[in-house]
Amino acid sequence: MTIKPGTVVSHSGATAWGVGKVVEMTALRATIQFSDGIIRKIAASHYTSLQLADPASFVPIPESVPVEKVRLTPKPRTKTKKTAA
């Protein structure tokens, strides 16, 4: 199996991690973003534990979704007194 950036894999010894996508490769290790949201570095000596997976099965964890704050009641206004200088 050829591992390169963009390849979708699963780890045979850690099925709880889910499916992962290779995001970076070096001569010694592959950096893989798994579906559980954790990015792991797998040593080249453990590539035999990786299996090709269906690319459609990889679902990345979304970045934090911004939540719009909505005020249900208007903020009460307070009158301020102007002082003469």
N, C-alpha and C positions, 0 to 999 in steps of 0.2 A: 504494500500500500504506500502510495506517495502522499506525504503530508505537506501541505503548503497553506499559506494564508487563504482563508475562505472555505477550507475543507470543513465539513460537518462530521463530527466523530462522537463516539460514546466510549466510556472507559469500562472495560469488562469487569473490573474489580470494584467499581464504585458506581453502581447504577443509580443510587440516590442523587448523584450530581446532575442527572439528566443528560441531555444532549448538549454538546459544546461546539463552538465555532472557533477555529484556529485564527487568532488575530495577529500573531507574530511568530517568526521562526528565527532561530540562531543555529549555529552548528551543534550546540549542546542541548538545546531545549526548545519546546513549543509552548507558547503562551496561549491558553484556551479559555474563552469565556463560556462558562457552563450555564445551563438554564436555571440553576438554583441561585444565580446572581453573583457567584464567586468566580474570579479569574484565577486560574491555577497554572503553574509552570510545570510541565511534564518533561522529565529528563529523557534524552534520546534513547537511553538504555531501556526505557519503559514503553517505547512506541509500540511494542508488540501487544500491549494491553489495550491499545486503541483500536476501535473498529469503525469502519465507515458507517454513517447514519444517513437517513433520508434528510436532505436539506430542508424539506418542508416541516420537519419535526422540531427544528430549532426555533424556539420562541424566546427572544431576549427579554430580560427584565426591563421594563420601561424606566427611563429616568424619572425622577420625582416629577409628578404632574402638578403644575401650579394650580392652586385652588383660589378662586376668586372670592374675596370676602364680601359678603352682602350684609348690610345693616338692615334689620327688619323694622326697627323703630328709629325715627329721626332723633338725632342728638339734640337734647334740650339746649336752647340758647340762653346765655346769661348776659344781662346788660352790664356794661362797664361804665363807670362814671369818669368823665374827663375832669381832670383837675387843672386849675389855672396855674400857670407858672409864674 
